[in-house]
Structure formats: C-alpha cells, structure tokens
C-alpha cells in the first residue's frame, strides 16, 4: 500500500520570506510579483523533492486572534505589511489553486494553529511542515518533521527530534514553548523574561524541565538572575501561553480532503504566462508529441524561387539589439513550402527584389527586420507585424511569440534551446538553426490570421492597420537616422560635474565631521542615524534605509540632507548620462536609440539603449545634457515641437466638462483658471503657490490621485488635500462623473479603451483585495486619457512624416519624447518646417477643444526650450 505523505505549508511565512529574498518584480499589469514568484519556486521544489500525496497551505485569516484576548500587544511590534507584499497574497492563493493544492484559513486562528491541529490529528504515515518560524518546532515528533527555511528561498533545514536535542542542549521539541516563555520572541512581541536570552533559557529549562518547574524551584536561583525570574513570573507564564500552538482547532477536514488533485497543466500555464513567469510557463507548456507535430515541408535555398509572393519572413539575429547584431539566417513560409537560408541570401538578386516588392511580408518584428536589412542596402516594403498586432490584444503575459502562441493554446519553438541564453548565445550549425527557423516561420504564419481576426472582432484592426503598423516604418527610419552628439560637450560636463561632486563631498564631510563613502547606504545610515542621531524612519535587513523618501522627510532637520540629495542626483547624471551616453555613440558620431513599440500598456513609446526619454530636466544640470545633442550638418538647426497640456485637453474632450472645455476654448491659463475658481480669487490675484497647487491637482486627477498622494506632493495635511480635491470636483463636476463612469465601464467589460479603440484589460477591477482594486481603478481612469494622448502623438508622427515626404523640405524627424517631436533641418527651411509641423500636429484629430503646439529651434536640443 502506498505511503501517505502529508506536507503542511505555512503560507504567510513562505510568502514573506520570498518577498524579502527577491528583488522587485512586476507583471505586465504593473502588479508586484516577486513574493508570488519566490513562493511558487519553493512550492514546486517541495513537490519535486518531497513527493507528497497530500498537501495543505495554511494562511493567517486576520490580524486579531484569540491570543490578542489575553495579550493585546501580541505581534504589536511588527511593522505594517508593505502594500507591495499584501497585494500578492491573492496571487499566491491563485497559484495554489492552479496547482491543485488545498488552502485553509480560519478566523481568529493563526496558520500555526491550523498546522498544529492537522499535524496532531491527520492519520498520515509521514508529516512534514514547511515554515520559516521556529515556533513550529514544538510540533516535532517521531512522526512529524519541520523543514525550516534558513536563507533565501532554497536553503532549508530538516529538524528532527535528534537534531532538535543536539541544537537545544538536549531539550525535547515540546519544550520550545518553555524556551519562548523565558526568552520571548521579538518578532511576535512575546515579552518573555527581560534579560534572559536563549543560552540562559536553555540552561534553566534543561535544569527544571519547564517554566512551571522553574518557578517551583525558584529559590535555587541566585543574584540578579533570581530577581529577574521572580519579578517577571506573570510575563513568563503569559509568554509560554502565547507561544503554545493550539492543537484542537475545530476543523472539519479529513486526510482525503487534502489529497493533491490532478492538474490540468493549461491552468498553471495560463496563470504563469499572465504573471510573466517565463521559466515556469515553459515548465507547464503543453507537450506536443512528435507524432502530433505537423511535418513541415522544408527546403534549404541559396536563391529565392520565382513563385514566392506573399509570405512570412523571419530575419534571424542572435540577440535583441538588432542595431549591433548581424543576420544569421532567414525563414520564409508560403502555404505549401517553407524555405530556410543562411545569411548569404541577402546578396541574392531575387531575394532583394522580393524584399522591396509589393508582395506582403508577415514579420515577427518588422522594425527589427527592416533595420537588419537596411544594413545590407535593402528597404523593407509591404509588411505586417505579428508582435504589433498581438500587442494590441493586450495579452497579460507581455508581447512575445511565446505569449501570443500561448493565448491560442499553442507552443512557440524554444528559442533558448537553440540559440542559448544571455552572454552564452552562439549561432548554431545549419542543421540546428534551420529546423528552428522553419518552426518559427510556420508559427508566425499560423498566428497572424488568428490575431487579425480577433482584432477585427474587437474593432481594433483599424488601429493596427492605420496607426501602429505604418508607424513602425517611421520609427525604423528615425532609428536609422539617429541624432548627432557632441562628445566635447559631454566631456566638458564630465569635468565640471566631477568638480561639483568633489566640492559637495568636502561640504558634506565638513558638516558631518568625518569622511565616509557617501555612495554607501550602510555608511551613510551610520552617519545620519547614529552619529547625528537623526530619526530613522525605516530599517532594512542590512541597516538603516537612506532611500529618497526617507531623506525627503529628514530635509527640514539638517542642511546636510539637501547636499546629500543633490550629490546623489549629480552622481546619477554623471554616471548614467554624461558618461553613459559617451559609451553608446556610434562611429557616425550619432546615438541611435531603439523605440520600443510593444511595451507600455497605455500605448506610449519607450526609448531604450539608451533611453533618451528619461534625461532628467528637473534640475539645470540635467537640462544641460541636452546641449550635447546637435544637428548632424553645418548650417542646420534642431526644432522641437510639443503639445501643450495634451492630457488635460483629452480629459476635457472625454469628460465633456463645460468649464474645462470653455477654458481651453478661451485659451486661458488652465492652472491659473483652476486656482482662481478653487480659491475664489480673481485670476490676477492667483499667487505662484496657488497655481502650483492647482497644477498638481489638474495633473494628479488624471492619475486618480488620493488625498494622501496630493498631501505628499504639496506638503500639506491630508485634510487640506481632500478639501482641495472636493473643491476641484465642485468646479469640474463632469470630470468626477467621467472618472466614476470609467471605473464602472471597466467593472462591466473588464477593460477600458482610448479614443482610437486601444484596449487595456483591467483584471483586478473587481478584486476583493483593496490594494489591487485601488490600483485597477486608478488605471481605469488614467489609461483612456494617457492612451488617447499617446494615440494622438503617434498619428501626428505619421501625418508629419507624410507631409515632409510630400514637401521639398530636407528636414528629418529624429526623436519622440512623450508629447514632443524633435526634428533637424537646414536653417533656411525652419520657417516652412514650423508651419508644416504645427498644422499637421494641431489638425491630426478633431477634439471639442483645440490642440495647441508650441515649438522653437536652436543649435542644440537645449536651445529649443
């Protein structure tokens, strides 16, 4: 007969441990996932190594338990659970359910009590408990072992009766409650006897057997030890009671109820895909038997056959950075035949003619293919883009070939298995590479019609066909052109910043009275919180937190904090931008950033390698970095055109708020107008501070700002902030109605849309978890506004590009930075360029309020502002 092995998991303990052991992670929805990922890794490792037949994960049900009835301060010293962790518990429960593992929680009891009762009552042949909490060691018997997590998420120690005795001076596991009675437990705020530590507690319990035995022989003790024990008898007995796990919780459960159920691998596969757990997704991917695989008709070629017309085109490169990588092979799929070829196919005249022909080429990533081919003198025309089309479906697992395939219950070929991982990637031999290229081409051919059909059903195909697809061609052109950077300017800044940083170092050393490594959070923490005795608002595992939010709170307490914050800011400018930008200047003297079109769920473009959208402009030193960006030719200038308050204008249009619409029709200063109405003063009497507060609310409303968020932004009380928000909604009542309607629409549909039908799924809009639901509601408000603004700037880019192509101007579009477009042009063309750009951008869509474009030219990007 098969042995019954029961595994009992302390769900709270393992989730906490995973959260603090792993760096922050988020999924495509912006939810934190590091604790859920770590918990899953531990769970799967336990399933593999322990091979249990029965399993249960126990959770704490509530903060108040029966222990609080006898000691209200129980666990009172614990810091509040971070919201980033709290919001992951529902995800952890979803993971347990997907893996067929039973869960349990009971009001007023802790997970320890549920585990203790089950360990005592379940008729299993072998029971193991998994926890990071030593309290559970009291449950160890000849039948029950406890796996204690020691470090990170993989290191565990199996505690048996023998090992317990060896570790705790010959004591029995049940005597752990007596040890806790004397030495207490800081993490649970169990007081114990002050001044009695673990070593002394072990000696006393070894000598007298228990807390009760100790007090029966208290006269044997001497000196200070006797005084402590006698004075704290009540605390010792209370502490033992608090540490004792309840073994008779009323649970209506049998061993059969805890049997691990068979798992439909599609359920965890879909869940892990939505969470972005790539390695785990592969682990649960549907297995395709060799007999079930389509037998591909594959032919290796050196010249493209004449009968190839519309087809899938795979342009394979070894790594993601297509600007640096060269082509390693091609895959071309027609309905009847798949052709594979080495990189030399790029020199074939028939292939070159086909690339530039009107025959449709379905690519995985058309911009990547276009750039790779451009390096060989080819211009890709008439293309489709699977990733772009899949991106618009807003798949929760991100936008990859694997995620799109998974959406349709299909499995993409394993790229890492063929090309390798990270720095170890190598171009394989043709006999390995060619089958992979053939499978990839066929998968693209299979998926694109499915995605296209779904886009049409969602009324989103027009967004793909008229906006995203043509824009990828414009972006490819911009990437190829690049923007010139004056190395001398950056080197001069590097020298100046080095001097500023040195002066700041000396100033900081003088104010604190010693030299130390300002870049070391540990050393800085000692200086601020021990030597200078400033209040420590937050501690980490390695010491004091010196994060930006902590330093912000310390600002009023000592002038050195301002200098430290400026030092950090200048140091980041120096390393990330002034020095970092010099490393990515190419041989042509330009920086060629990559525009990522399939990342942001709002539809915004991202800029990577390097990120030119993130150059800090809050301080003058950051703005000066833009001095290094210059025209590529003598006698040319840069011209920057940006939309004025586009998101507020979109909000006015979408909310139809009459007051806000009229303000824009009157071309009023919207922040002054808002301040005038909210504060009840004439526009001429609005102070700078009033306008600043109104501006914070105007933009904060778009992001669903709370009273707390606004109070932090403006350094005012939460009540003042809430009063301000209330007055704002009295002034703009239809904005409040629009926000409420956006949330309600998301609740009904599970998604929100922009003006151009871009969708964003909001899976947590009806979540019972307050934090998840709150984030989802803010997303439901913000996405239609920010996403519509992103759509408008994309359409403007297309319109400007088309107008430039139809004009005799030599001007070129170089960069897009959120609401701003940067061009270069001969000086004599500037007036014509300004007129063309302003007209195209302001007329790209018709809203109920006018779009307004501001622009200026200069001999550097800095001079355009």
N, C-alpha and C positions, 0 to 999 in steps of 0.2 A: 504494500500500500504506500502511496506517495506521501512524503513527509509534508506537514503543513508548516510553512514558514511565514510568520506574520511580521511585517515591517511597519512600525509606527513612527510617523514623521512629525516633528514639532515645526509646523508650517511657519509660524511667526519667527522663530529663531533662525531658520534657514533663509528666509526671505530677508531679514535684517542683515545677516552675515553677507549674503550675496550683494546687497545694496552697497555696503561699505567696503567690500572687497574689490568691486569692479569699477572702472571709470564710467562716467555718464554715457548713456546710450539712449537714442530716441528712434522711434519708428517714423514712417512717412507721414503720420498724422501729427507728429510732434510730441507724442506721449513718451514719458520716460520708461525705459525697458530694461535697464541694467540688472535690477533685482530679479525681474521675471526671467531674464536670460540665465543668470547665475543659478537661480533656483532650479530651472529646467535642466541645466547641465548636471547639477548634483543629483537630481531625481533620476535622470537617465543612467548616470554612473551607478547609482544604487540598484536600479532594476537589473543592470547588466551583471554587477558583481555579486549581489545578494540572491538573485533569482527567487524573489519571494512568490508565494502562492496567494497571499492575502496582504492587503496594504491599506493604510488609512493615513491621511494628513489631517492633523488637528490644528485648529486656529483658536485664538482668543476671540471671544464673541463681543466683549465690551470692556470698557476701561474700569468699570465698577464691578467688583466681585464680592463673594461672601467674606473674603479676608479684610475688605475695607470696613466691614461691620465691626470687626474687633480692633482695627488699627487704620484710621482714616488716612494716615500718611503713607500707607503701603504703596510702594513704587512712586511716591510723590517727588522723588529727586530726579526722576527720569526726564530728559529733555523731550519736548513735544516731538512726535514723529514728523520728520520732514514731509511736506506735501508731495515731494517728488517720489518718496517711498510709499506714502499712504495710497497714492493713486494707482500703485502697481498691484495691490492685493487682489482686486477683481480680476486682473490679468492672470495672476498666479492661480486663482480658482478656475479660470477658463482652461488653463493648461492642464491642471489635474483632471478636469472633466474630459478634455480631449484625449488624455492618455488612459482613460478608464479607471481612474483611481478615486476611491471614495473619500469624501471630506466630512468633517464634523466640527461643529462648534455649539456651545450651549450657554445661554445667558447666565451670567453671574459665576461662571466657572472659567478657569484658565485651561489652555491646551494641555498643560502638565497634568491636571486632574483627570481629563478625559483619557490621556495616555496611561496614567497610573491605573485607572479603573479597568481599562481594557487589558493591560499587561497582567493584572491580577485575576481577571475573570475569563479571558478567552482561552479555550482548550486547544491552543496551538502546540505543536511539538517543539518549536523554537521561536522565540520572540526577540527581535532587535528593535531598539529605539534609537532614532537619529535626532540629535539636538546639539546646540552649542551651549546649553545651560546645564551647569553641574548639579543643579537641584535634582535633576532626574537620576543622578547616580544612586540615590536612595532606593531605586526600584530594582537594582541589580540583584539577581539571584542565580541559582544554578541553571534556571530556565530562561532568564532574561539578561541580555547584554545591552550595553548602551554604547553607541558609536558617537563619540564626542568630536565635533568639528574643531580643529585646532587653529588652522591658518588658511586664509583664502577660502576657496570653495572646493578643494580637493583633498586636503590633508585631514584624515580622521584617525582617531584612536579608539580601539575597541576595548571598553572597560568591562572586565570580568570580575568575579569575586576575588580571584587571586591577585589580579593587578591592583584592585582597589586596596586590598590589605597591604600590598607592597608600597603603594603610593601614600597611604594614610596611616602609617605606623601600626599596621596590624588590625585596624578597625574593620568592622563589618559595614557594608553599604548602607544599611538602615540607620547607622549612626551618623550619617551625613546630616540628618536633621538636628542632632545634638551639636555637631560642629557649627552649623549655621546659628543655633541658639546662642552660642558663645561668641563666635567671631562675626556674626551678622553677614549682611550681603549688601554692599553699597548700591549695586545695580537695581535691586528691588526695594531699597530703602528699609531693609530689615536691620534694626539698630544693633542687636547683639549686646555684648558687654563692652563698653568703651575701654580701649586699651588692651583687649585680648585679641591677638592675631591668630593666624592658622596654626603656627607651631605650638603655641601655648594651648590652644583649644584641643589639638590632637593629644598632647600630654595629659590634659585634665580628663578627657573622655576615655583615654586608654586606662587611666588610673581608676576612674569612678563609674565608667560604663555609660552614663547618660547625664543629662542636665539634672534630672531628679536625684540621681546618685551623688552628683557633686554637692548638691545642697544638703543631702543627708550627712555628708562628711565635711561640711564647710569649715568646721573647727580645725581640720587638719591643715588648712592653708595658713600662710603666714604673711605678715607685712602688707605692702601695697596691693599685692595680688588678692589677698583676702578682702581688703577694703573694697576693691572694685567689684568682686564677685558678690559680696554681701549687699552692697549698695544698689546693685542692679539685678536683683533676683527676679523682679517682676518683668524687666525687659528681656531677660534670658528665657523665661518661660513663654513670654509672648512671641519672641523671635522663633523659638522652636515650633510653636503652633503655626506661625505664618509660613515656615519652611516645609511643613509637613504636607505632602501631596495627598489629596483626598482619594481614597481607593473605592469609594462606594457611591460614585455619582450615578444617579438614576438614568441609565442608558438602555434604550430598547433596541439592542443590536445583537446579532449573532455572528459567529465566525463566517458563516456562508455569505452574510451581507457584505463582508469585507474582501471577498474574492475578487482578484483583478480580472476585469472583463476583457473580452477580446476587443481589439481596437481596429476600427476602420481607419487605415493609415491616411485616407483622404482628409479626415477631420484635423489631426495634428498638422498634416502637410499644409492645409489651407490656413490654419491659425498661425503657424510659424512663418509662413510666407507673408501674411498680413503684418506680422511683427518685425519683419526684416531679418529674421534669424536664418541667414543663408545656409550655414553648415547644417543646421537642424532640418531645414526644408529639404535639402538633398538627402538627408538620412531617411526621411519619410516619403520621398518621391515615389510615385507609382512605378513598380517594376515592370519593365516591358520584356517579355520573354523573347528570345531570339526568333522563335517560330512565328511570333506575332508581328515582328518588325517588317515594315514594308521593304521589299527587296528593291533597292534603288538601282536604276539603270544609269551607271556612272561611266563616263568616258574622259580619260585624260587627254588634253589637247595642247598644241603649241600655236594653233591658229584658230580663230573663231569661225565656225561653219557659217556659210552664207544665209542659211534659212532661219537663223536666230533673229527673232523680232522682239516682242515684249517678253521680259524675263526677270527673274530675281538676280541681283548682282551682289555678291559678297566680296568685299575688298578687305582681305585679312591683314592685320598688323599685329605685332607681338604684344604691344602694350597700349594702354589707353591714350597716351599722349601722341595723337596722330600727327602732330606737327614735327615731332622728333623722329618717330618711327618710320621705317620704310615698309613697303608691301612685301608680304612673304608668300602670298598665294591668292588665287581667285576661285570663286564658285559661281556658276551660272546655271540657273534652273529654268527649264521650259517644262510645259506639262508632260512631255514624253521623255525628256532626257535631261540628265544633269552633267555638266561639263566642269572639270576641275583643271587648274593650270598653275604653273609656277609663276613667280613674279615677272618673268620674261615676256609673258603675254602682253604686257603693257606696250611692247615695241611692235606688236603685230598690227599691220595696217587695217585689217578687217575689224579687229577689236577697237582700234582707235576711232574708226568711222562710226562704229555702233555706239560708243560712249557719247559721241557728240551728235547722234541722230535723234529723231523724234520718237523712236521706239521707247516705250516706257521701261524704266529700270526700277524694280522694287528693291530698296536697300534696307538694311537694318538701321543704319545711321547715315543718312545721305550726306550730312555735313562732313562727317569723317571720311566717307568715300570721296567726296568732292575735293577735299584738301589733299588727300593722299594722291589722287590722280593729277591734281593741279601741279604737283611737284614734278610730274612727268610731261608737262605741257598739254594736259587734257582738260577740257571744260565739260563737266557732267551736266547733261541736259535731260529734261523729261524724266523726272524721278518721283518715286514715292518713298515714304519713310515710315517703317513699322514702329520704331520707338516713339516717334512723334504722335502717331495715331494711337498707340497704346497709352501714351502719357495722358491723352485727353480722356481716356476711360477712368483716370484717377484710381488706378489699382493701388490697394493698400500696401502691397509689398514693394513699391517703387516701380521704376520703369527699366526692366531688363528683358532680354529674350526669355530668360527662365520664368520671370514673373508673368509675362504675357502668356506664355505656354501654360503655366500653372492655372491661370484664370480659366482656360478651356480644358483643364484636366489632361494636359499633355506635358511631356517632359522634353525639355531642350537638351541638346548634346552638352556633355560636361566639358566646359572649356578648360578648367584647371587640369583635368586628367590628361589633356592633350598638350597644352602649352606650358603647364607648370604654374607655380604660384609666386607672386612677388618678384624679388630680385633673381630667383632661380628660373625664370621663364627662358625657354630656349625654343627656337624654331625646330620642330621635329622633322624627321625624314618624310618624304612624299608619301610613303606607304602608310604613315600615321596621320599626316596632315590632310591628305586628300579625302579619306572617308569622313573626317570631321567636317570639312568644307561642304561636302555633299549633303550631310545630315543637316547642317546649319542652313544651307540654301533651301532644302526641301521644307524645313520647319518654317522659314520665313514665308515661303510660297503658301503653306497651309494656313498660317495665322492671319496674313494680311486681309484676305476676304472676310474672315470672321470679325476682325476688328472693324473693318469698314462697314459691315452690316450693322454691328452694334452702335457705331457712331451715328449711322443714319437713323436707327430706331430712337436714339437719344436726341435727335435734332442737333447733332454736333459735327456732322460731316462737313458742313459749310465752314465751320471754324477751322477745321483741319485743311480743307482744300483752298480756302481763300486767304487764310492768315498764317497758320503755323508752317505749312509746307513751303509756300513761297518765301517766307521769312528765313528759313534755314539757308536758302541760296544767298540771301542778302548778308546773313551773318558769316557765311563761308567767305564771301568777298571781303568783308571787314576784317576777318581773321587773317586773310592772306595779305591785305594791305598793311596792317599793323600801324603803330604810331611811333614816331621818332622820339628818342630820349637823349638829352644832352648829358653825357656821362660827367663832364666837367662840373656841371651844376650840382649833381648828386655828390661828387667828391668834395666840393666846397662845403656843402651842407654837412657832410660827414665830419669834416674837420671842425666846423663851427659847433655842431652838436656835441662832439667829443669835449670841446672846451666848456660848453654849458653844463654837461654832465659832471665834469671834474669840479667846476665851481659849486654845483649843487651838493656834490659829495662832501666837500670841505665845509659847506654851510651846515649840512646835517650833522657831520661829525662834531662840529663846534657846539651845536645846540644840545646834543645828547652827551657830550663829554668823552667820547671814545670813537675809535674807528671800528667798523664791522662791515660785513658783506650786506649791503642794502638789498641786493637781489635774493638773499636767503630769507624766506619767510620765517624759518626757525630762529635765526639770529635776530631778525627784526622784532619778532614776538618777544624775545627775552628783553630786548632794549625797551620796548614800549610798555610791556605789562609787568615786568619785574623791576627793572632799574628805574623807569619813570613812573611806575605804579598807576598807569592809565587803566581804566576799566576794561576788562576782557569780555567782550560781548559774545564771543563764540570760540569754542575749542574744537580742534580736530584730533585725530588719532596721534598725530606726530607733534602736537603742541598747540600754540595759540593760532587762531585764524587771523591773517592780516589781509583778507580779501578786500576788494574795493568798497563793499557795503559797510564793512567794519571801520575802515579808515574814514569813510564819509561821516560816520557817527562821532568819530574822535576829533574831527576837524575843529569844532569850537573849543576844544580842551587844550590844544597846544599848537603853536605856529609851525612846529616841525612837520606836522602831518601834511600841510599844504606842500611843503618842499618834497616830501617823500612821494606824494601822489604825482607831482609834476615830474620828478625823477623817473618814476615808472613809465609815465606817458612818453617822455622823451626817449627813454631806453627802448621802448617798443617801436617808436618811429625810426630810431637809428637801425635796429636790427632787422625789423620786418620790412621796412620800406626803403630807407636810404641805402642800406647795404644790400637788402634783399632784391631790390629792383635792378641793381647793377649786375646781379648774377644771371638775370633772365633776358638781358639784352642780346639779341641775335647778331650775326655777322653783318647784317644790313643796317645796324645801328638802331633797330626798332624793337619794341616789345610787341609780341603777337599773343594777346590774351585769347583764351578759348571761352566762347559764350555757351554756357550750358542751358539748353532749352527745355530739358525734361526733368528738372529737379523741383523747383518751387511749385507748391500746390496752388498758389494764387495765380500762377501764370507769369510771374516775373522772371526775367532773365537773370542768370547768375554769371559771374565772371571768375574764371579760375586760371591758375598758372600763368601769371599772377592774377589776384583779384584786384582789378582796377576800380571796382565799385565801392571798395571799402577804405580807400585812402582817407584818413581822418581829416576833417576840416573844422573840427570844433575849436582847435587852437591854431594860432597863426603859424607855428612851426609845421603843423600838418598841412595847412593850406600851401605853404611854400614848396612842398614837394611837387606841386603841380607846375612850378616854374621849369622843371626839367622836361616837361612834355612840350615839344615844339613841332612846328611844321617840318615836313620832310624835304622841302626845297626852298632855296633862297627866293625872296620876293613873295612868299606865301604867308598866310596867317591861319590861325585856328579860329573857329567860330563855334560858340556853344549856344544852343537854343534849348530852353526848358519850359515846361508847362508850369504856369503859376497856379498853385493850390489845386491841382487836378483832382485829388481825392475828395476835397471838400466840395468841389463843383459836381463831381459824380454823386456825392451824397445828397446835394441839393436836388439834382435831377431825379434820383431814385426815390427819395423821400417825398418829393413834391412839396416841401415845406415852403410856404408862401413868403415868409420873412427872409429866409436864407436865399431863395431864388431871386427875390427883389433886390437884395443887397448885391448880388453878383450882376444883375441887370443894370444896376446903378453904378457899377464899377467902384463900389465902396471898399474901403479897407475892412475886410471881413472881421479881423480880430478887434479893431477899434470899434466897429459897429456892435459886435457881441459884447465887448466890455461896457460900451455906452448903455446898452439895454439892460445888462445884468446888474450893473452898479447904479443905474438910474441917474447917469450924469450926461451932459452934452458931449458929443464926440470931441470937441475941442478941449474938454476938461479931463479926458481919459489920460491917466498917467502911464508912464512906461511899465510900472509894475502891474497896473490893471490890465494893460494889453497883453503882457506876458502871461498872466493867469488865464485870460480869455483864450489865448493861443494854445495853451496847454490843454484846455478843455475841448476846444474845437478839434484838435488832432486826437486827443485822448478818447473822445466819444467814438471815433471811427474804430478804435481798438477795444471798445467795451470797457473803458477804464472804470475802476471801482473807486469808492471814496478813499480807500487805503492807498491805492496807486497814485491818485491825484495829490493826496496829502504828502506823499513821499516826494513827488515831483516838485511841489511848490513849497515844501517845508512848512505846511500849515497843519492844523489839527484835522482829524477825520471828520469832526462835526462841521468845521468850516468848509471842508471839501465837499461833503454831502449837500450842504446848503447851496454851494456854488452849482453843483450838478442839478439840483432841484430847480434853481432859478433858470438855469440853461434850458431845461425841458419845458418850463413855463413859457419861455421866449420862443422856443422851436418845438411846439407840441407834435408836429408831424414826424419829426426825427425820432421821437420816442415811439410813436406808432409804427414807423418803419422798422425800428430795431426789434420791437416785440413781434411784428409780423414775420421778420426774417427768422427768428428763433422758432416760431410756430410752424413756418413752412418747412424748416429743417426737421422738426419733430414729425411732421406728416410724411415727408418724402425721403428723409434720410440723407438729403443733400441740399446744397444751395447752388445758385447759378449767377453768373455775371450777365451783363447786358448782351454779350455775344454768345451766350449759352455754354460758357465754360462751367463745368461742374466740379464741385468738391464734395466728396462724401463726408458726412459727419456721423460716424458710427456711435459716438458716445453721447449724443444729444439727449437720449432718454435714460442714460445711466443712473443707477441709484447712488453711485458714488458722487458726492458733492463736487470734489475737485475735478473729476473727469467731465462732469456735466457742465461745470462753470467754464472750463476751457473750451468745450464744444460750443457753448452759447456765444462766447466771445468770437470764436471762429466763424460762426454763422452770421454774425453782424459784420465782421471785418472783410470776409472773403468777397462778397458781392461788390464791395466798394473798391478794395485794393485790386481785386482781379479785373474789374472793369477798367480801372486806370491802366493796368498792365496791358489789357487788350487794346486800349486806345493808343498807347505809345507804340505798340507793335504795328498797328495799322498805319500809324503816322510814318514809321520807318519805311514801310512798303510804298506809301504814297510819295514820300520824299525821294526815295530811290528811283521810282518810276519817273518822277518829274525831272530828276537830274539826267536820267538816260535819254529823255526826250529833248533835253536842252543842249545847247552847245557848251555848257559850262564844264570845266575840268575838275570841279570840286568833288571831294570824296567824303563819304560818311565813314568815320573811324571808330567811334565808340558810342555805346549807350550806357548811361549811368542812371538807372531808375527813370526819372522824368526828364532827363537831359540827353540831348544828342550833340556829339562833338564832330565837327567837320574840319577839313583843311581845304584851302582854296587860294588861288592867286589873288594878290591884293586888289587887282583891278576888277575881280569878279565878286567882291564882298557884298556890294550893294545889291546886285542881282541875286546872290545866294540868300541874303537875308529876306528879300521879298518872296522868293520861291519857297523857302523853308517855312516862313511864318504863315503863308497862305495854305500850304499843304497840311501843316500841323493843326491849324485852327479850324480847317474845314474837313478834317478826316472823319468825324462823326458829327451828327446834329443832336445836341442836347437842349434841354429847356433853358440852360444858361450858356453863355458864350465860353468857349475855350480861349485862354489867353496865353500867348507865347512871348517870353522875354528872351532877348539874346544879345550877345556882344562878341566882339572879335578882339584878338590880341596876338602878340608874337609868342605867347606861351599859353598853356591852359589856365595858368594863374591869372593872366591878364584879361581873360574873358569874363571875369566876375567883378 
